[in-house]
Amino acid sequence: MKTRYVIRQLVEKALDIKKLTPEIENEINFELTETGYISDVDYEALELLMAEMDAGRIKLVPSLG
């Protein structure tokens, strides 16, 4: 079985655009709710996202546009 690491991919998207949009946040929440489990890879990605936000390198924005 191949793991998709969807949350990691969403975090990578946020890091690329240097923004956490409501759409990305909602997709992350959906994945967490759907699977009820978080892989080590996805967990580490979320830790990185939070660290980048704390450092001010990623901004929480109201929408992508």
matplotlib code that plots the C-alpha trace (Angstrom):
import matplotlib.pyplot as plt

x = [0.0, 1.4, 0.9, 0.0, 1.1, -1.6, -0.9, 2.7, 1.8, -0.6, 2.1, 4.6, 2.0, 1.7, 5.5, 5.8, 3.3, 4.4, 0.7, -1.7, -5.0, -8.4, -8.6, -5.3, -6.3, -9.6, -8.0, -5.6, -8.5, -10.5, -7.6, -7.1, -10.9, -11.2, -8.3, -8.4, -4.6, -1.5, 1.6, 5.0, 5.8, 2.6, 3.2, 6.7, 5.3, 2.8, 5.5, 7.5, 4.5, 3.8, 7.5, 7.5, 4.3, 5.8, 8.9, 6.7, 7.8, 4.3, 1.3, -2.3, -4.4, -8.2, -8.1, -5.7, -6.7]
y = [0.0, 3.4, 6.2, 9.5, 12.0, 14.4, 16.7, 17.0, 17.9, 20.6, 22.0, 22.0, 24.1, 26.6, 26.8, 27.4, 30.3, 31.4, 31.6, 29.4, 29.9, 28.8, 26.4, 24.7, 24.7, 23.2, 20.4, 19.6, 19.5, 17.3, 14.8, 14.7, 14.1, 11.5, 9.3, 9.8, 9.2, 11.2, 9.6, 10.6, 12.3, 14.4, 15.2, 16.5, 18.6, 20.2, 20.9, 22.6, 24.6, 25.8, 26.7, 28.7, 30.5, 31.3, 32.7, 34.9, 33.3, 31.9, 34.2, 33.2, 34.9, 35.1, 33.6, 32.6, 35.6]
z = [0.0, -1.0, 1.4, -0.2, 2.5, 1.5, 4.5, 3.6, 0.0, 1.3, 3.6, 0.7, -1.2, 1.7, 1.9, -1.8, -1.8, 1.7, 2.8, 4.7, 3.0, 4.3, 1.4, 2.4, 6.1, 5.3, 3.2, 6.0, 8.5, 6.1, 5.8, 9.6, 10.1, 7.3, 8.2, 12.0, 11.9, 11.0, 9.6, 11.0, 7.7, 7.8, 11.5, 10.8, 7.9, 10.2, 12.8, 10.1, 9.0, 12.6, 13.0, 9.8, 10.9, 14.3, 12.6, 10.4, 7.2, 6.4, 6.7, 7.5, 4.8, 4.3, 0.8, -2.0, -4.2]

ax = plt.figure().add_subplot(projection="3d")
ax.plot(x, y, z, "-o")
ax.set_aspect("equal")
plt.show()
